[in-house]
Amino acid sequence: MRKAKIERATTETKISVEVDLDGTGSYDCRTGVGFFDHMLEQLARHSLIDMTIRAEGDLHIDDHHTVEDTGIALGQALTQALGDKRGIRRYGACLLPMDDTLVRAALDLSGRPYLVWNMDFPTQKIGTFDTELVREFFQALSTHGGITLHVDTLHGLNSHHIAEAGFKAVARALREAVEPDPRKGDAIPSTKGTL
């Protein structure tokens, strides 16, 4: 069963994340940050990973801790659900168009976190959401999910489209990477024998 549940509580946030890697992309995301919920829904829907996410955070300060800590908990849940990573494809990539925007995402479930981030937003806000928090989320996801992740905006004019295309591109790459490899279903995808 490739499922996991993570509970994370600090003085700043209380987060609960449940994932099912073999789901259908169903989601129930409630963080108190509307735009972020919308992005998490895209991540679930397009990765086909079922996600239930609850977050209570210090939103009276700003959205930063809620967004970052959700990324931490989601990364931990993915790590737990993947186990020893036996039988997965490991790598995934996506070139995703959305209207004016084109985003490329490539990732490796290597256990070695590294984020390469080349996404520029023409505005500092999407509604009330700080665009810099998109990177904070993916940095936390990469670090705590043990993911080497590259995300690049090749073209984009609208901040909402850039952010959404980024989440969707990572989702599609993640979908590919966590899928069972039909040719090597019993093997760990590394010559080292471990990830």
Secondary structure as the mmCIF struct_conf table of DSSP 4:
data_model
#
loop_
_struct_conf.conf_type_id
_struct_conf.id
_struct_conf.beg_label_comp_id
_struct_conf.beg_label_asym_id
_struct_conf.beg_label_seq_id
_struct_conf.end_label_comp_id
_struct_conf.end_label_asym_id
_struct_conf.end_label_seq_id
STRN STRN1 LYS A 3 ALA A 9
BEND BEND1 THR A 11 GLU A 12
STRN STRN2 THR A 13 ASP A 20
TURN_TY1_P TURN_TY1_P1 LEU A 21 ASP A 22
BEND BEND2 GLY A 23 GLY A 23
BEND BEND3 GLY A 25 GLY A 25
STRN STRN3 TYR A 27 ARG A 30
BEND BEND4 GLY A 32 GLY A 32
HELX_RH_AL_P HELX_RH_AL_P1 GLY A 34 SER A 47
TURN_TY1_P TURN_TY1_P2 LEU A 48 LEU A 48
STRN STRN4 ASP A 50 GLY A 57
TURN_TY1_P TURN_TY1_P3 LEU A 59 ILE A 61
BEND BEND5 ASP A 63 ASP A 63
HELX_RH_AL_P HELX_RH_AL_P2 HIS A 64 LEU A 82
TURN_TY1_P TURN_TY1_P4 GLY A 83 ASP A 84
TURN_TY1_P TURN_TY1_P5 ARG A 86 GLY A 87
STRN STRN5 ILE A 88 ILE A 88
STRN STRN6 TYR A 91 MET A 98
TURN_TY1_P TURN_TY1_P6 ASP A 99 ASP A 100
STRN STRN7 THR A 101 ASP A 108
BEND BEND6 GLY A 111 GLY A 111
STRN STRN8 TYR A 114 ASN A 118
BEND BEND7 PRO A 122 GLN A 124
STRN STRN9 LYS A 125 ILE A 126
TURN_TY1_P TURN_TY1_P7 GLY A 127 THR A 128
STRN STRN10 PHE A 129 ASP A 130
TURN_TY1_P TURN_TY1_P8 THR A 131 THR A 131
HELX_RH_AL_P HELX_RH_AL_P3 GLU A 132 GLY A 145
TURN_TY1_P TURN_TY1_P9 GLY A 146 GLY A 146
STRN STRN11 THR A 148 HIS A 155
BEND BEND8 LEU A 157 LEU A 157
HELX_RH_AL_P HELX_RH_AL_P4 SER A 159 VAL A 178
BEND BEND9 GLU A 179 GLU A 179
STRN STRN12 PRO A 180 PRO A 180
TURN_TY1_P TURN_TY1_P10 PRO A 182 ARG A 183
BEND BEND10 LYS A 184 LYS A 184
TURN_TY1_P TURN_TY1_P11 GLY A 185 ASP A 186
BEND BEND11 ALA A 187 ALA A 187
BEND BEND12 PRO A 189 SER A 190
TURN_TY1_P TURN_TY1_P12 THR A 191 LYS A 192
BEND BEND13 GLY A 193 GLY A 193
#
